[in-house]
Amino acid sequence: MNSASSLDIDFSAPAAEVAPALIGVILTLNGVGGRIVEVEAYDHDDPASHCFGGITPRNQVMFGPPCHAYVYRSYGIHWCFNIVCCPPGHGAGVLIRAIEPLFGIDTMRTRRGMDNVRLLCAGPGRLCQALGITMEQSGTAVNRPPFQLLPATEPVTVVTGPRIGISKAKETPWRFGLADSRFLSRSFCQ
């Protein structure tokens, strides 16, 4: 495999540029993970973003250096994992919504308590449970161990649509996915 340094993504770029560039990238944590197939972009001037109201103890990582993990608890139940982008102080990130499991599938099955490979990482909460992502990883660099980011191993076709699971700025087309992937959290077809 190629090294993380050969990943050609500028994480200091705007979230809406970084997000589609992540489709097809291989993401692992301690050797468990797979191909990123679905993401959503969030920016500081976006009312759906955790950064919209400025820096808080919860979101301060999103205002830090790019290419770091921002992990938060959703609805008090599920962990969600974002990769910070834009220059420090800006406040933006890309929510990793789904991956295609490729490495450590038995570990993912054990963590999730299920066998269906398609559903192991189809959704941000499922993905975090399967990869073992918790608040412990928040603020850590995702381009260094225990994380690994590797370039896409094949060409990808990216589809775009509105974000899901939010109540504000729902129409913003900042959800990006791998065309025809069966590992999405939800289809892009309406």
N, C-alpha and C positions, 0 to 999 in steps of 0.2 A: 504494500500500500504506500501511497505518497505520504509525505510528512504534512503536518498541519500548516507549516510555513508556506507550502505551495498552494494553499487555499487563496484564491484570488477574489476576496471580498473586502471592500473598504468599510469596516464597521463604523467609521466616523461619518459615513454618508447618512442621508435621511432614512428613516425607518421604512418608508414606502419604496426605497431603492434596495435596501438590504434584504427586505422580506422575500421578494421573488428570487433574489440571488441565492437564498438558502435552500430553495427547492432542489432536491437531488443530492444535497450535501450529506455526508455520513456523519452522524453524531453518536458518540458513545460516552458512557460514564462507567469507569472501571471495566471496560471491555464489553458492556451490555448496551445495545442500541441498534441503530439501523439508519435507513434513508429518510431524510426529512421530506414529507409529502404534503404538509399543510401548515401554514403560518398565518398570522395576522399582524399588521403593523399598527403601532400606537405612537403618537407624538404629543409633545407638551401642549400644543394649542388645540388638541383634539378632546372634546368634552367626554369621550368614552375612555380616555387614558387616565391611569393612576397619577400621572404627572400634571394633569390639567390645573389643579389648584396650587401647584408649587411643591416645594420640598416638604416632606413629612418624615417622621421616623420610619414609616412603612415603606415609602417609595424612594428614599435617599439613594439607594444603589442605582436607580435609573438615571440619576444625575451625575453618576461617577464615570469612570473610564469605559469606553466602548469594549465590546467583546467580553463582558463579564455577565454572570448569571444574576438575574433578578427573580427570586422565588417568593411567592406569596400564597396565602391560604385563601381559597375561594369558597364563599358561603360557609366558612368555618369547617369545611370537610376535606376538600381536595387541594393538593399543592398544584401550582401552575408555574411554568418555567418560561422565562423570557431571556433573550439575549439583548443586552444594552447596546444601543448604537448612537450615533451622533457624537459631537465633541462633548467632553465633560462640561457639566453645567446646563446642558440643553434639555435633558429629560425625554428620552424616547427608548423604545424597545420593540422587539419582535417576539410575540407569543408563539411558542412552538406548540401547534395544535395536534399534530399526528406524525408518526413515523411508520415506515414499513419495517417490521422487526427482521433483523438479519443476524445479529450476534447475541449470544446468551439467551436464546429463546426459552430454554428450560428454566433459567433463572427468572425470566419474565413470567412464565406460567406459574411458577411457585409464588411469586410476589402477588400476582393478580388472582390466584386461585381459580384459574380457568385454562382451558386448552385451546380455544378458538384464536388462532394466530391473528386473524383479521381484526379482532377486537382488543388485542393486548395493548395497543398504543393508539387507538382511534379516539382521541379526545385528550385535552390537556391534563386532566386528572388521572386518567388511565395511563398516559405516557409517563407521568412522574412516578406513579406507583410501580410500573413495570421496570423503569430504569433506576429506581431507588433515589429519586431526587426529592430532597426535603429542604427545609430552611438552612440546613447545614451548608448547602452549596451556594446560598445567596452571597453575592459579592466576589465569588471566585472566578478566575479567568477560565473561559470555556475553550481556549486554544492551548491549554496546558493540562497535564495530568492533575486530577483523575479524569478530566474530560478529554475528548479528542474530536476534532473537526477535520474531516478529510474531503477533498474535492469530489464532486459527482463522478461516478464511474461510467456514466453513459449520458448522452444528450437528453435533455428534458424539454417537455412542452408545458409551459405554465399557464394555468387558467386563473381568472380573477373573478371575484364576486364580493358582495357585501359581507361584512363581518357578522358573526352569529353570537348569540348569548349575551348581548348587550342591550341597554335601553336607550342610549344616546348615540347619535351619529350612526345609526344602523345602516343608512344608505351609502356610507363611504365605502368604495370598492377596494378595501385594503385587506381582503382575505385572498391568499394565493395558494394554489395547490398544483400537484402533479396531475396532469390530464390523464384520465382513465385509471387512476390508482384505485384499487379496491380497499386501500387502507385509510382512506379519508374518514374524518369524524362524521361528515355529512356531505352528500353529493353537491356539486356545483350546479346541477340541473334543477330548474324550478318546476 
